[in-house]
């Protein structure tokens, strides 16, 4: 015998309840609170959660003072009914599913509003238009929630960020300031969801206010949708987005695109607040790789991660890499950044190849003519040639000129090039600057034996030169 039904679908309350229980029982309360916050003209929302006589259950009441109450009482029990919130990015709802998820956990419940009352109990659902309120809505239910779960709700509900102008209480007490400090409030364009003319939710982009709060109590960072926590995320801040956040139907997570764009916007606004440890976290690296990080944010990131003295490894000039390290620079190798992060760093001029900072090619050395040399330069040129004969046993050629590098001098074969551009003409004063002059000359003479500043051979060369200079000094053979 065949059976017919007007309804195409049946709803399994137990299965629906599992959607909510997987996220945590506190989200049952959050669903009701966010619906109350979204009502037009609401100024007060009160939540009460008390132990019930029946073991394993609690009495939950959520009440608001919205002047018009429910716009359509049928929405209290109709899954996926058309919601007016779908066309408003600054309203939290979109699927018309909130109360239904909560009802799936209840033994009985009633919703009383300005349009009447709906009662849910073991007999089913009944509606009474005669029983109504002058304003606002009350949801009351015997909900499956034990003492431990009530305690969890009492803790988690304090983490809500209540909208300005809506006094929200829990068991008679105003929701407290949880101790978070507003670090930044920014306006940026982020993905969101809005209904089109046919009521179909579409992904789009829209400008929104985003508020970044510090982590005050060691808690994990959360993404919020207009004061309601959505999910944890890898970030240095709680991030409260003041528009719809693209979510899965069970509101368990945000989309990958949204997360990437949100991270970039937050990083651009907060990079100056981060320390060297925080910039190594995934969220900061994602922002750098996005291609939308601001140049100043990229430069700050590179400085905090690799230090202000940093250079990229230069395969075309191996000795320049050694000189960079010898001068206290951090060498950044290719594997330390992704391809897109390297591109961002170069476009922001956040790093320079070692070969440009410490070039070992003399192509760009512009030699001074004799007429451009000061008396101090000529004296030091003579002094350098004397030391070359005594310490190295070779005829040293001395050149003075300009080179666009950070080097003070450079050794080329048996030629010592002094970079006047960096040293300055006043440096060439043998009477008053002999210690610095001797230091630089011996440093460069060491390269007669070894090019690599960091090699053991170079270190041994400096030791031999120092020992020979001491011997010549004792013998009175060093030039005055």
Secondary structure by P-SEA (a helix, b strand, c coil): cbbbbcccccccaaaaaaaaaaacaaaaaaaaaaaaaacccccbbbbbbbbcccccbbbbbbbbbccccccccccccccccccccccccccccccccaaaaaaaaccccccccccbbbbbccccbbbbccccccbbbbbbbbccccaaaaaaaaaaaaaccccccccccccccccccccccccbbbbbbbbbbbbccccbbbbbbbbbbbbbbcccccccbbbbcccccccccccccbbbbccccccccccccccaaaaaaaaaaaaaaccccccccccccaaaaaaaacccccaaaaaaaaaaaccccccccccccaaaaaaaaaabbbbbccccccaaaaaaaaaaccccccccccccccccbbbbccccccaaaaaaaaaaaaaaaaccccbbbbbbbcccccccccccccbbbbcccccccccccccccaaaaaaaaaaaaaaccccccccaaaaaaaaaaaaaaaaaaaaccccc
